[in-house]
């Protein structure tokens, strides 16, 4: 999966578990594409501090995913819904029912 997409999904699922400062720094640098210097100046911390915080945030978000697997489950369900859409267009009713059942089991 593309790295920025993965970072965005991790933040969407687990970002609220970061501190306010971590969330703000991560969002500015990773999602909004601010430079480390811009973020450091805006928040009154060092450029190195911003860099270190981004590394810690990535580690924290990755650890949540390793433990909870919410992004993995989301991606699996998303793929199954795409299969349902395709099969619905082809009128494969039995297979649609099977995929829908797997989705419900995941939830």
Buried (B, 14 or more C-beta within 10 A) or exposed (E): EEEEEBBBBBBEBBBEEBEEEBBBBBBBBBBEEBEBEBBBBEBEBEBEBBBEBBEBBBEBBBEBBEEEEBBEEBBBBEEBEEBBEEBEEEEBEEBBEBBBEEBEEEE
